Amino acid sequence: MKDIVLSFDLDFTLIDNTTGILNAFRYTFETYNLPGVHPKKLISTIGMPLHKAFKKFTDFDQNKLVKTFRDFYSRKGMYQVELYPAVPKLLNRFKAHNLILGVVTSKKQEIAEKLLNHLAIRDYFTFVIGETDKIKKKTDPEVKSFFFNTYPKHSYIIVGDNVSDKKLAIMLGSPFIGLLSGTSSKSDLKKDSKIPTLILEDISKLTITQIIELINRK
């Protein structure tokens, strides 16, 4: 098998953290006496950077909102999470086939690390990339540099439920596996398919055979 890097998103790809995220939003709005937002609208922002998410609902100081959200989330919200049942078995299978596994998420990197450790799956991943002082989004040039400099001769596949994951795949010129377990529609995930693209219902449907076929289509 070719040398393959398989990179996953977190929310709605490997985990369901909806309860913790909604509670963090509610806490933040209540802290500053801001009007509440319907859960469906909040859920639609999961996967995007927090500043961008809050900007959809209020003109209040974005930095204060993000700081308050993250304070609650790091104390309570991140632990209100469920790992999709199929994930441990899949990760074991991918590692057995010598795939390099990683995570690229819009979550703050230190939070992503804590979350993966809490779920006891951190050791499966060779790298975890999240928001830092240098990296603000999945398509940041720093992310591209990491892939190209660290794995210059490997093939990449990006797996995620969000349009931002598709944009990451396009930036890397890699195949994309879109999952319908999140907030993006099938048409959104298939749009601008200049790269090999596979759409699945959820992570449990992903197989080694599909991964190899996508790489061969590149």
Contacts in CASP RR format, 6 or more apart in sequence:
PFRMAT RR
TARGET T0000
AUTHOR 0000-0000-0000
METHOD contacts of the structure
MODEL  1
MKDIVLSFDLDFTLIDNTTGILNAFRYTFETYNLPGVHPKKLISTIGMPL
HKAFKKFTDFDQNKLVKTFRDFYSRKGMYQVELYPAVPKLLNRFKAHNLI
LGVVTSKKQEIAEKLLNHLAIRDYFTFVIGETDKIKKKTDPEVKSFFFNT
YPKHSYIIVGDNVSDKKLAIMLGSPFIGLLSGTSSKSDLKKDSKIPTLIL
EDISKLTITQIIELINRK
1 97 0 8 1.000
1 98 0 8 1.000
1 212 0 8 1.000
2 154 0 8 1.000
2 155 0 8 1.000
2 215 0 8 1.000
3 100 0 8 1.000
3 151 0 8 1.000
3 153 0 8 1.000
3 154 0 8 1.000
3 155 0 8 1.000
4 99 0 8 1.000
4 100 0 8 1.000
4 154 0 8 1.000
4 155 0 8 1.000
4 156 0 8 1.000
4 157 0 8 1.000
4 211 0 8 1.000
4 215 0 8 1.000
5 99 0 8 1.000
5 100 0 8 1.000
5 101 0 8 1.000
5 102 0 8 1.000
5 147 0 8 1.000
5 151 0 8 1.000
5 154 0 8 1.000
5 155 0 8 1.000
5 156 0 8 1.000
5 157 0 8 1.000
6 94 0 8 1.000
6 99 0 8 1.000
6 100 0 8 1.000
6 101 0 8 1.000
6 102 0 8 1.000
6 156 0 8 1.000
6 157 0 8 1.000
6 159 0 8 1.000
6 211 0 8 1.000
7 101 0 8 1.000
7 102 0 8 1.000
7 103 0 8 1.000
7 104 0 8 1.000
7 156 0 8 1.000
7 157 0 8 1.000
7 158 0 8 1.000
7 159 0 8 1.000
7 168 0 8 1.000
8 14 0 8 1.000
8 101 0 8 1.000
8 102 0 8 1.000
8 103 0 8 1.000
8 104 0 8 1.000
8 159 0 8 1.000
8 160 0 8 1.000
9 47 0 8 1.000
9 103 0 8 1.000
9 104 0 8 1.000
9 105 0 8 1.000
9 159 0 8 1.000
9 160 0 8 1.000
9 161 0 8 1.000
9 162 0 8 1.000
9 165 0 8 1.000
10 17 0 8 1.000
10 103 0 8 1.000
10 105 0 8 1.000
10 107 0 8 1.000
10 112 0 8 1.000
10 115 0 8 1.000
11 17 0 8 1.000
11 21 0 8 1.000
11 46 0 8 1.000
11 47 0 8 1.000
11 105 0 8 1.000
11 107 0 8 1.000
11 161 0 8 1.000
11 182 0 8 1.000
12 46 0 8 1.000
12 47 0 8 1.000
12 160 0 8 1.000
12 161 0 8 1.000
12 162 0 8 1.000
12 179 0 8 1.000
12 181 0 8 1.000
12 182 0 8 1.000
12 183 0 8 1.000
13 159 0 8 1.000
13 160 0 8 1.000
13 161 0 8 1.000
13 165 0 8 1.000
13 179 0 8 1.000
13 181 0 8 1.000
13 203 0 8 1.000
14 83 0 8 1.000
14 84 0 8 1.000
14 87 0 8 1.000
14 103 0 8 1.000
14 121 0 8 1.000
14 203 0 8 1.000
15 81 0 8 1.000
15 82 0 8 1.000
15 83 0 8 1.000
15 84 0 8 1.000
15 87 0 8 1.000
15 115 0 8 1.000
15 119 0 8 1.000
16 81 0 8 1.000
16 82 0 8 1.000
16 84 0 8 1.000
17 46 0 8 1.000
17 77 0 8 1.000
17 78 0 8 1.000
17 80 0 8 1.000
17 81 0 8 1.000
17 82 0 8 1.000
17 115 0 8 1.000
18 43 0 8 1.000
18 46 0 8 1.000
19 77 0 8 1.000
19 80 0 8 1.000
19 81 0 8 1.000
20 73 0 8 1.000
20 76 0 8 1.000
20 77 0 8 1.000
20 78 0 8 1.000
20 80 0 8 1.000
20 81 0 8 1.000
21 42 0 8 1.000
21 43 0 8 1.000
21 46 0 8 1.000
21 73 0 8 1.000
21 77 0 8 1.000
22 39 0 8 1.000
22 42 0 8 1.000
22 43 0 8 1.000
23 72 0 8 1.000
23 76 0 8 1.000
23 77 0 8 1.000
23 80 0 8 1.000
24 69 0 8 1.000
24 70 0 8 1.000
24 72 0 8 1.000
24 73 0 8 1.000
24 76 0 8 1.000
24 77 0 8 1.000
25 37 0 8 1.000
25 42 0 8 1.000
25 69 0 8 1.000
26 36 0 8 1.000
27 68 0 8 1.000
27 69 0 8 1.000
27 72 0 8 1.000
28 34 0 8 1.000
28 65 0 8 1.000
28 68 0 8 1.000
28 69 0 8 1.000
28 72 0 8 1.000
29 35 0 8 1.000
29 36 0 8 1.000
29 37 0 8 1.000
31 68 0 8 1.000
32 60 0 8 1.000
32 64 0 8 1.000
32 65 0 8 1.000
32 68 0 8 1.000
34 58 0 8 1.000
34 60 0 8 1.000
35 58 0 8 1.000
37 57 0 8 1.000
41 56 0 8 1.000
41 57 0 8 1.000
42 53 0 8 1.000
43 183 0 8 1.000
44 183 0 8 1.000
45 52 0 8 1.000
45 53 0 8 1.000
45 56 0 8 1.000
46 182 0 8 1.000
46 183 0 8 1.000
47 105 0 8 1.000
47 106 0 8 1.000
47 162 0 8 1.000
47 164 0 8 1.000
47 183 0 8 1.000
48 106 0 8 1.000
48 162 0 8 1.000
48 164 0 8 1.000
49 106 0 8 1.000
49 131 0 8 1.000
49 136 0 8 1.000
49 137 0 8 1.000
50 65 0 8 1.000
50 66 0 8 1.000
50 69 0 8 1.000
50 70 0 8 1.000
50 106 0 8 1.000
51 62 0 8 1.000
51 63 0 8 1.000
51 66 0 8 1.000
54 60 0 8 1.000
54 62 0 8 1.000
54 65 0 8 1.000
54 66 0 8 1.000
54 69 0 8 1.000
55 62 0 8 1.000
58 65 0 8 1.000
70 108 0 8 1.000
70 111 0 8 1.000
73 111 0 8 1.000
74 111 0 8 1.000
74 114 0 8 1.000
78 111 0 8 1.000
78 114 0 8 1.000
78 115 0 8 1.000
78 118 0 8 1.000
79 118 0 8 1.000
81 115 0 8 1.000
81 118 0 8 1.000
81 119 0 8 1.000
83 119 0 8 1.000
83 121 0 8 1.000
84 181 0 8 1.000
84 202 0 8 1.000
84 203 0 8 1.000
84 204 0 8 1.000
85 204 0 8 1.000
86 202 0 8 1.000
86 203 0 8 1.000
86 204 0 8 1.000
87 121 0 8 1.000
87 203 0 8 1.000
88 121 0 8 1.000
90 203 0 8 1.000
90 204 0 8 1.000
90 206 0 8 1.000
91 101 0 8 1.000
91 121 0 8 1.000
91 124 0 8 1.000
92 124 0 8 1.000
93 208 0 8 1.000
94 101 0 8 1.000
94 208 0 8 1.000
95 101 0 8 1.000
95 124 0 8 1.000
97 208 0 8 1.000
99 211 0 8 1.000
100 126 0 8 1.000
100 151 0 8 1.000
100 154 0 8 1.000
101 124 0 8 1.000
101 125 0 8 1.000
101 126 0 8 1.000
102 125 0 8 1.000
102 126 0 8 1.000
102 127 0 8 1.000
102 128 0 8 1.000
102 129 0 8 1.000
103 112 0 8 1.000
103 116 0 8 1.000
103 125 0 8 1.000
103 127 0 8 1.000
103 128 0 8 1.000
103 129 0 8 1.000
103 130 0 8 1.000
104 129 0 8 1.000
104 130 0 8 1.000
104 138 0 8 1.000
104 143 0 8 1.000
104 158 0 8 1.000
104 165 0 8 1.000
104 168 0 8 1.000
105 112 0 8 1.000
105 128 0 8 1.000
105 129 0 8 1.000
105 130 0 8 1.000
105 138 0 8 1.000
106 130 0 8 1.000
106 131 0 8 1.000
106 137 0 8 1.000
106 138 0 8 1.000
106 164 0 8 1.000
107 115 0 8 1.000
107 130 0 8 1.000
107 131 0 8 1.000
108 130 0 8 1.000
108 131 0 8 1.000
108 132 0 8 1.000
109 128 0 8 1.000
109 129 0 8 1.000
109 130 0 8 1.000
109 131 0 8 1.000
109 132 0 8 1.000
109 135 0 8 1.000
112 128 0 8 1.000
112 130 0 8 1.000
113 122 0 8 1.000
113 128 0 8 1.000
116 122 0 8 1.000
116 125 0 8 1.000
116 128 0 8 1.000
122 128 0 8 1.000
127 146 0 8 1.000
127 150 0 8 1.000
129 135 0 8 1.000
129 143 0 8 1.000
129 146 0 8 1.000
131 137 0 8 1.000
134 140 0 8 1.000
134 142 0 8 1.000
135 142 0 8 1.000
135 143 0 8 1.000
137 164 0 8 1.000
138 164 0 8 1.000
138 165 0 8 1.000
138 167 0 8 1.000
138 168 0 8 1.000
139 164 0 8 1.000
139 167 0 8 1.000
139 168 0 8 1.000
139 171 0 8 1.000
143 168 0 8 1.000
143 171 0 8 1.000
144 171 0 8 1.000
144 172 0 8 1.000
147 156 0 8 1.000
147 172 0 8 1.000
155 174 0 8 1.000
155 215 0 8 1.000
155 218 0 8 1.000
156 169 0 8 1.000
156 172 0 8 1.000
156 173 0 8 1.000
156 174 0 8 1.000
156 175 0 8 1.000
157 169 0 8 1.000
157 174 0 8 1.000
157 175 0 8 1.000
157 176 0 8 1.000
157 177 0 8 1.000
157 211 0 8 1.000
157 214 0 8 1.000
157 215 0 8 1.000
158 165 0 8 1.000
158 166 0 8 1.000
158 168 0 8 1.000
158 169 0 8 1.000
158 172 0 8 1.000
158 174 0 8 1.000
158 175 0 8 1.000
158 176 0 8 1.000
158 177 0 8 1.000
159 165 0 8 1.000
159 176 0 8 1.000
159 177 0 8 1.000
159 178 0 8 1.000
159 179 0 8 1.000
159 203 0 8 1.000
159 206 0 8 1.000
160 176 0 8 1.000
160 177 0 8 1.000
160 178 0 8 1.000
160 179 0 8 1.000
161 178 0 8 1.000
161 179 0 8 1.000
161 180 0 8 1.000
161 181 0 8 1.000
161 182 0 8 1.000
161 183 0 8 1.000
161 184 0 8 1.000
161 189 0 8 1.000
162 182 0 8 1.000
162 183 0 8 1.000
162 184 0 8 1.000
163 184 0 8 1.000
163 188 0 8 1.000
163 189 0 8 1.000
163 191 0 8 1.000
165 176 0 8 1.000
165 178 0 8 1.000
166 176 0 8 1.000
166 178 0 8 1.000
166 189 0 8 1.000
166 191 0 8 1.000
166 192 0 8 1.000
166 197 0 8 1.000
169 175 0 8 1.000
169 176 0 8 1.000
169 195 0 8 1.000
170 176 0 8 1.000
170 192 0 8 1.000
170 194 0 8 1.000
170 195 0 8 1.000
173 195 0 8 1.000
174 195 0 8 1.000
174 218 0 8 1.000
175 195 0 8 1.000
175 196 0 8 1.000
175 197 0 8 1.000
175 198 0 8 1.000
175 214 0 8 1.000
175 215 0 8 1.000
175 217 0 8 1.000
175 218 0 8 1.000
176 189 0 8 1.000
176 195 0 8 1.000
176 196 0 8 1.000
176 197 0 8 1.000
176 198 0 8 1.000
177 197 0 8 1.000
177 198 0 8 1.000
177 199 0 8 1.000
177 200 0 8 1.000
177 206 0 8 1.000
177 210 0 8 1.000
177 211 0 8 1.000
177 214 0 8 1.000
178 189 0 8 1.000
178 197 0 8 1.000
178 198 0 8 1.000
178 199 0 8 1.000
178 200 0 8 1.000
179 199 0 8 1.000
179 200 0 8 1.000
179 201 0 8 1.000
179 202 0 8 1.000
179 203 0 8 1.000
180 186 0 8 1.000
180 189 0 8 1.000
180 199 0 8 1.000
180 200 0 8 1.000
180 201 0 8 1.000
180 202 0 8 1.000
181 201 0 8 1.000
181 202 0 8 1.000
181 203 0 8 1.000
186 199 0 8 1.000
189 197 0 8 1.000
189 199 0 8 1.000
190 197 0 8 1.000
190 199 0 8 1.000
195 218 0 8 1.000
196 214 0 8 1.000
196 217 0 8 1.000
196 218 0 8 1.000
198 210 0 8 1.000
198 214 0 8 1.000
200 206 0 8 1.000
200 210 0 8 1.000
END
